Every structure is written in C-alpha cells, then in structure tokens.
Amino acid sequence: FKCAGCGNTHALEALLRLDIINSFSYNYIYPLEMFYIFWVYLNSAKNYVKNGKFNYKPPCQVLDIIILVIVILWIPLRNFLGV
C-alpha cells in the first residue's frame, strides 16, 4: 500500500530539476502538501515574531480540517485506483 506521501521525494527531486509536470505526476496531492507546509511555517514564523514562541496556532482551523480529510481520503483512493 502507498501512503499519502509516497512519491514525495521523487516529486521534490523533479521540482528541483524544474521538471514541474513530472513532479506532480509522482504524487498528485504533492502541491497541497507543500502548500500546507508553507502555510504552517508562515503562521509559525508570524507567531514567533509576535510572541517570541515558535508554535503553530492555526488562524483558520477549517483549512486544517479540510486538508486533513483530503489526505486521509487520498490514501484509500490512491491505492484502489492505482494512482
């Protein structure tokens, strides 16, 4: 079985070679994962500047829940469809 993150290393390698199309073909959910990591990092940095603590307090919990549900649904979908 493939996890939600399977193919991310190959996708990152392709992205670093500026091969954007192949990058996303390794894992279709990769752009969403990268967006979420960037989102968490920016909000953590903002909280560090504001409060002096590097922690994540989501400004939009609905976005966190939606992304979590998508990732959880992606695992069986990916394995059953063979993507």
C-alpha positions in Angstrom: 0.0 0.0 0.0 1.1 3.5 -0.7 0.8 6.2 1.9 -0.3 9.8 1.2 3.3 10.9 1.0 4.7 8.1 -1.2 6.5 9.7 -4.2 7.2 13.0 -2.4 11.0 12.5 -2.6 10.9 11.9 -6.3 8.5 14.8 -6.7 10.9 17.1 -4.9 13.8 15.9 -6.9 11.9 16.6 -10.1 10.8 20.0 -8.8 14.5 20.9 -8.1 15.3 20.0 -11.7 12.5 22.3 -12.7 10.5 19.4 -14.2 7.2 20.6 -12.8 4.9 18.3 -14.8 6.7 15.1 -13.7 7.0 16.5 -10.2 3.2 16.4 -9.7 2.8 13.1 -11.5 4.7 11.3 -8.8 2.1 12.3 -6.2 -1.0 14.3 -7.2 -1.5 15.6 -3.7 2.0 17.0 -3.5 1.1 20.6 -4.3 -1.5 20.5 -1.5 1.1 19.1 0.9 3.7 21.7 0.0 1.1 24.5 0.3 0.1 23.2 3.8 3.8 23.0 5.0 4.4 26.6 3.7 1.1 27.7 5.4 2.2 26.2 8.8 5.7 27.6 8.5 4.5 31.1 7.7 2.0 31.1 10.6 4.6 29.7 13.0 7.1 32.4 12.0 4.4 35.1 12.4 3.7 33.8 15.9 7.4 33.8 16.7 7.7 37.4 15.7 4.6 38.4 17.6 5.0 36.3 20.8 8.6 35.1 20.8 7.5 31.5 20.6 7.8 29.2 17.6 4.5 27.4 17.7 1.6 26.9 15.3 -1.8 28.3 16.2 -4.0 28.0 13.1 -5.7 31.2 12.0 -8.2 29.0 10.1 -9.0 25.7 11.7 -11.4 24.8 8.9 -8.5 24.8 6.4 -6.5 22.4 8.7 -9.5 20.1 8.9 -10.2 20.1 5.2 -6.6 19.3 4.3 -6.6 16.5 6.9 -9.7 15.0 5.5 -8.4 15.2 1.9 -5.1 13.5 2.9 -7.0 10.8 4.8 -9.3 10.2 1.8 -6.4 10.2 -0.6 -4.8 7.1 0.9 -7.5 4.6 0.0 -8.4 6.4 -3.2 -4.8 6.2 -4.3 -4.5 2.5 -3.5 -7.8 1.4 -5.1 -7.3 3.5 -8.3 -3.6 2.6 -8.5 -2.5 6.2 -8.8 
